[in-house]
Amino acid sequence: MGENPFLSGNFGPIETEATVRDLSFQGEIPKDLAGRLLRIGPNPVAAGENHHWFAGNGLVHGLRLREGRAEWYRSRLVRDDQVCDFKGWPRTAGPRFREDSSGLANTNVVDVAGKTYAIVEGGGFPMELDYELETVHSSNFGGGLSGPFSAHPKRDPDNGELHAVGYFSGWDHLQHVVVSAEGEVVRTVDIPVAGRPMVHDCAITENYFIVFDFPVIYGAPEGGNGAGSYSWQEDHGSRVGLLPRQGAADEIIWCEVENCFVFHPLNAYEDSDGRVVLDVVRHPKMFASNLTGPGEGPPTLDRWILDPKGGASKESRISDRPQEFPRLDERLVGKPYRYGYCGASGTVGPFGGLLKHDLQTGETLHRDDGPSKQYQEPVFVPCSPDADEDDGWIMSYRHDAERNTAEVVILHAQDFLGTPLATIDLTVRVPFGFHGNWVADS
């Protein structure tokens, strides 16, 4: 057996947490950026050769910007039970979904009601972190969370509510959870489904919560090709559910699509005819032959038009460039929008350059800074609360393979291919990981 690609190179774990103060940078950091650029990814403290990329312990990263300065960069392990036992630290307090839940949280880091949480899907409650990224305790949002949370809640820009979908290998249903802007669970709906589908993400529109049901099954049932927890089950089928935002589970409208797998939608909205327009990064398969992480053919950006009145789904291709980690101006989540920003798959799996899609003109810009520069997920930050769409900054952690260290790059979205406004030298390596967000200081 060859070397596990998700334990080597910039996928490989780092052994020590870092604190770097007063970082040097080129260019000029916009003075209006006051807050933290957070991200997280897997960093296994103990892994065998069959290690699955999704299974590593969480390592959270934060860059704090204020008044045109890069005040600090920190990386901290999320203190799940395995990490605490391995390091000889006391275990983290707080509720657990199940007694055997380790508290692992490695997939996203979000702000909920002014608190920072590391989150994961399929098994664990959120882990609250303090401002400087030290683990505080696990949380079920004051007792309102009855099952696993999600890696990808969607925030309604009009009321601040977070919409998420939970799943678990022991459930015969998915669970729609709504968390208020104040951090309280205000709605829970169980959605019966066959099998145990992996549901990484979700979407919302004005009237619907959008549920994915694709042929990746959690729990590696008999007869599937699986990597421990996940397997491709061709005959499961692929469909998208439109659940009325205040509706019961039996009101969900299922729309069939061609078999595939979707980790991430870019956005969704309703057109003038009441149809749902859903833009997704579409993988032809997942975990069918490549058993330790994604890699079953190039992911493309596709548009699905779904008819709540029962008409056939319409599928078209926006871009056939391999890409992942789609983001947008999140003031437009669930609404008509024009621009999307994605990571362009490069020489190292999903990591390479950056793409900017103009969905009105069809133009795609490809920022390629050369084979030694590999961007992680882009994050869009508007220049002001009432700035136009695309009038904002694109921020991303970028691996410099020649130096084997990380940078944070700040671009203006309207000068996507130009010289960065600022390039901040973190002086340490940031392993390839998953997701993150800009959290402004309140």
Secondary structure, DSSP 8 states (H G I E B T S, - for coil): ----GGGSGGGS--SS-EEEES--EEE---TT--EEEEEEEE--SS--TT--GGGS-EEEEEEEEETTEEEEEEEEE---HHHHHHHT-----S--SSTT------SEEEEETTEEEEE-SSS---EEE-TT--EEEE--TTTT--S---S--EE-TTT--EEEEE--TT-SEEEEEEE-TTS-EEEEEEEE-SS-B-----EE-SSEEEEEE-SEEET--TTSEEETTEEE-GGG--EEEEEETT--GGG-EEEE--S-EEEEEEEEEE-TTS-EEEEEEEES-SSSS--SS--SS--EEEEEEE-TTS---EEEEEE-S-EEEEE--GGGTTS---EEEEEE--SBTTBB-EEEEETTT--EEEE---TTEEE---EEEESSTT--TT-EEEEEEEEETTTTEEEEEEEEGGGTTS--SEEEE-SS-------EEEEE--
